[in-house]
Amino acid sequence: MTDYAPFTDSTALLGDDTALRNRFTEQGYLYLRGVVDTAEARELRRDIAAQCAAEGWLKPDTPPEDFVAWTVPSVEGEEAYFKAYDRVQRLQSFHALPHSAGMSGVMRSLLGPSAFPHPLSIARLVFPFNQDFATPPHQDYPNNQGTADLYACWTPLMDCPVALGPLAIAVGSHRQGILPLEYALGAGHRQVAPRLTDNLHWVSGPMAVGDVLVFHSLTVHRALPNQTEQMRISVDYRFQAEGEALVEQSLNSHFQRQSWDEIYADWDRDELKYYWKSRDYTVVPWDPDIHQVPQTLQEAVALNQRYKQQRAKLADKFRS
């Protein structure tokens, strides 16, 4: 599958909450231009660039903010990846963005005035030369659980042409309920069974700094492969209305490698700390059956071994 229809641009509906909600209910997503303040996005981009550069990921003779990759890809789950990602998780600017006026305003338009972001914030540090690890088609609900009315807000921190690997959305797929899973490479290591995704109506397109994609927890989405020499840097945040359910994991940091006290150690904005404790929600148990994949361990190991062999060949090219 290589051809995508363009996103439906819903920017003109901003200010009309009823029209926004109707479009979202119909399509399961919204593409909105210029929602995030570009100065805030670029500040966060600079902050993340500093963490990546410190790990030697970026080409030394180029500005770090250009994110020109200079090493073999590193991926979630590997200690080399977490050396940079743990520092990203400690950035105040990273956790502040979902509270910004533009992003929080859009989410209140969709979810109502009590909408709030989960403290679990996600950054994607996506290397080039790593197409096998592009995030596969999936729904967020099996990973997040709680209320199905959980909406993701995804934004790139750099202008993101199709070659850099923006998201693609399967329009209307949120109406199909929870779909069966299979094991996959890529973030989350889960995908909607491929037999169910090929005939969906997929849309994608270039995005600029400040643009957002908002989508439902049951909307099937994927990342296109990064076919450039740059890293693709994006962030996404989950929002829900007060009074709804969530699971305990949603109140922790991503990957749960650090406590909030560790993350907050150098912050100066107290209003961003533990803000969710004053919100109204119900903590419900995690359901492992929803998150289960049917593949055997041997199949998963074989996929990862093939991937590591391919990456080892790429490492030889970098060394040469």
C-alpha positions, -999 to +999 in steps of 0.1 A: +000+000+000+018+032-012-009+056-023-027+078+002-055+103-003-048+136+014-060+145+049-093+163+051-083+198+064-107+207+092-089+239+102-118+260+090-141+244+116-121+258+145-144+279+166-174+257+158-173+230+184-204+212+171-190+210+135-156+198+149-173+171+169-195+160+140-164+157+117-145+138+143-175+114+149-177+108+112-141+103+103-124+094+136-097+120+132-091+157+126-062+174+107-058+210+120-032+235+109-014+259+131-028+248+164+005+246+184+025+278+188+056+273+166+079+290+191+069+264+218+073+236+194+107+247+183+119+253+219+110+216+226+127+206+194+159+223+205+156+207+240+152+172+225+180+178+200+204+184+228+196+150+243+200+132+210+233+151+202+247+141+236+243+104+226+262+110+194+231+104+173+234+136+152+259+146+125+285+169+142+289+195+115+252+203+112+228+222+136+214+197+161+179+210+154+183+195+118+184+160+133+207+146+106+213+111+118+249+099+123+246+065+138+229+031+134+192+033+144+183+028+180+148+018+190+125+016+220+134-011+244+171-008+239+193+007+266+210+029+240+177+044+231+167+049+267+199+069+275+184+097+254+148+091+260+150+091+298+164+127+295+136+137+272+111+125+298+127+149+323+122+179+300+097+204+314+090+217+279+080+182+268+053+179+295+042+215+292+031+213+255-002+196+261-011+223+285-005+251+259-034+272+249-037+259+214-036+222+220-057+222+252-082+245+236-088+221+207-091+191+231-117+210+252-136+217+220-139+180+213-142+165+248-157+194+268-144+219+293-131+192+317-107+177+292-072+170+306-040+153+293-027+121+308+006+127+325+020+098+304+035+118+275+051+102+245+080+113+222+089+094+191+126+096+181+125+079+147+157+071+129+160+069+091+173+038+074+149+018+096+118+012+076+111-022+092+106-005+125+081+021+113+050+020+136+026-006+121-012-001+118-027-002+152-053+012+176-043+030+208-071+015+229-054-019+236-023+000+249-041+027+269-075+011+279-097+030+303-123+050+284-126+045+247-133+082+245-095+088+248-082+111+220-046+114+209-031+146+198+000+140+176+023+168+163+056+169+145+083+192+159+097+198+124+081+203+090+072+167+081+070+159+043+057+125+034+093+113+029+100+120+066+072+097+077+041+114+091+011+094+103-015+078+081-051+074+093-077+048+083-108+070+080-138+058+099-120+028+113-130+038+149-165+024+142-152-012+139-146-017+176-115-034+190-097-053+162-076-085+167-038-081+171-007-097+158+029-092+168+050-067+148+082-048+149+079-011+156+066+009+185+043-012+207+052-044+190+015-049+180-005-044+148-040-048+137-041-081+118-030-071+083-059-089+066-081-062+082-062-031+072-055-034+034-090-024+024-094+005+047-095+041+033-061+055+042-052+092+042-019+110+049+001+140+038+028+165+047+025+184+080+041+216+092+053+226+126+022+236+146-001+212+128-019+185+148-036+152+141-063+143+167-077+108+166-099+084+186-084+055+206-101+030+182-089+048+150-064+026+131-033+046+123+003+040+113+036+058+106+049+061+071+086+051+068+113+077+072+131+078+039+153+108+045+187+112+064+170+131+092+154+118+124+117+124+126+108+139+160+072+140+171+052+140+203+018+128+212-005+132+242-037+115+253-067+135+265-099+125+282-128+142+300-132+141+337-154+114+351-141+088+327-121+057+334-083+052+331-058+026+341-030+032+366-003+031+339-017+063+324-007+081+355+030+071+352+058+083+330+062+065+296+079+032+301+077+038+339+115+040+342+115+072+364+094+085+393+077+118+390+099+132+417+130+123+395+114+139+365+104+171+383+138+176+400+148+206+378+114+221+370+103+256+379+066+254+370+048+240+400+014+240+382+026+213+359+034+189+387+009+163+398-019+183+382-040+152+376-045+146+413-071+174+414-090+158+385-120+135+387-116+100+371-120+064+380-090+040+380-099+007+365-079-026+362-057-033+332-072-061+310-043-082+297-065-101+273-071-069+252-034-065+249-026-101+241-011-113+207-016-148+195+019-153+180+043-177+197+075-164+214+095-182+187+079-162+159+086-129+177+122-139+183+126-148+147+113-114+135+136-096+159+166-117+149+161-109+112+158-072+121+190-072+141+209-089+113+197-062+088+207-035+112+242-051+117+247-047+080+238-011+082+262-006+111+290-019+088+281+009+063+283+036+091+317+023+102+330+024+066 
